[in-house]
Amino acid sequence: MKIRHVFSTPNLDAAQSVMNAARGAGVNDDDILLVARSDIELEEIPNDRKEADTDLLPAALRGAGYGGAAGLLAGLAAVVITPIGLTLAGAAAAAVAGALVGCWASALIGSALPDPIRRKFDDEIQAGRILVVLDGDKPFLDGIEPSLVAAGATPLPYESTKAMA
């Protein structure tokens, strides 16, 4: 399972040095992304390097789980209440309907939220620093961290599994 590490650099030249060090250490080019203030991203960062995720997928997955659980509980409660006459198949249908509604509603909300990296390190981004985001196996990323620091990166306190990796 891939995890995500984030490093801060003072400028685009330093970010380029860190990206080169990561590539030299064996990080796949598709696993290197940059996050910066919007004016810097527009003028200086190529589109294939931009981290433009929203919280859509994680929010949709959370919504499906919570909605499914709520639908199942509502369905089971309806089975217990005799006048309604709902069967266990009806309870399962209620769980599916709850999961769908929860997924849809959470995805709508999640699509409007910036990704967790932008939320957590907004001060770094607004100060004009460039964040280098690397995806890979934890032991591998931990092993190459000293070479990235030597190239000008500052490790930031962030480690997360990459959604849908």
N, C-alpha and C positions, 0 to 999 in steps of 0.2 A: 504494500500500500504506500502510495506516495504521500509525503508530507510537504508542507510549505514552510520555508524559512525566509525571513525578510532581513535585508541589510540596507543601511543608510549610507549614501555617498553625498559629498558636498556639491558636486556638479556633474555635468554630463560626461566630461573627460574621465573623471574618477569612476563613474558608472560603467563606461566603456572598458576601462582597465579591469574592473571587477568581472564584467561579462567575459572578457578574454581569458581571465584566470579560471573562471568557471568552465568555459569551453575546454581550455587546456587540461583541466582536471577530469574531463569526461562528462560534463553535464550536457544533455541533449539541447540543441538550440531551441526546440519547442518548449523547453522547461525553464526558459529564462524570460522574465517579463519586467517591465519598468512601470513605476507609478510616480507621477509628478503632479505639480500644480497644473491646472488646465492650460494656462498660457504657455508653459514650458512644453507640455505634451503637444499642443497644436503646432508650435514652431519648430521643435527640435527632435521629437521622438517619432520614429517611423511607426506606422499603424500596426505592423506585425509585432511590435514590442510592447504595445500598450496593454496594460491590465485594465480592462473595462468591464469587469464582472459586476453584477448586482447580486443581491442576496436572494435571487429568484429560486434557484434549485434547492438550497438548504431550507428556505421558507416553505416551498411547496412540499418537501418531504416531511417537515415538521407538521404542516397543516394536514397532510394525509394521515399521519399517525394519530394526531389529536382528534381530528374529525372522525376517523374510523372508530376510535375508542368511544367517543361520545355517541356516535350512531349505534354502536353495539350495546352500550348501556341503555340507551333509549329503547332499542328494539327488545332487549331482555326485559325491561320494565313493562313494555307493552304486552309481552308474552304472559307475564305474571298477572296483569290486569285482565280478568276473564271476559268482560263485556266487549273488549276490542277484538278478541279472537285471533290475534296474530300468532303465527306458527314460528318455529325456529328458523325456517327458511325466510320468513318475513324479518326476523331479527338480523339475519345475515344480510338481507337486502338493505336494511336500515344502516348497517355498518358500512356497506359499500357506498351508499348514498352520502353518509356522513364523511367518509374519506374523500369522495369526489368534491363535495362542497368545501371541506376544509382545505384540500389541496388548491382548489381554484381561488378561494378567498385569500389564503396565505401567499400564493404566488402573485396575486395582484399587489398586495402590500409589499412583498419582497422585491418586486421589480422596481419599485420606487426608491428603495434604500440602496445606498452605496455599499460596496462589498466591505467585509469586516476589516480588511487591511486599511482601507481609506478612513474608516471610522476610528480605528484605534490610533493611527499615526497621523491624524489630521494636522497636528502642530508641526511635525517634521515636514509634511508636504507643503503647508502654507509658508514655511520658512524658506522654501525654495530648494530643499534637498531632494535628491532623486533616490527613490527606493528601488532596490534590485530584489526581485522575488524569484526564488529558486524552488523548483519542485523536484523531489527525488526521494530515495530511501534514506531514512534517518541516519543509519551508520555512515553512509556515503557522504551525506551533507555535513555531518559532524566532523568527518575526517578531512574534508577540504576547507573547513572554516578558517584554519590558520593561514592558508594561502590567499584566501579572499580578504582577510584582515590586512595581510601584507600588501595587497593590491589597492588598499584604501577604503575597504568596507568597515562599517561599524555594525556588528550584529544587534538586532533589535529583539526584544522579548516577545517573539511570536513564533508559535509552532502549531500548525493545524493540519489535519488531514485534508488533502485536496478533494473537494467534492467531485464525485463522478470520475475518479481517476481510474 
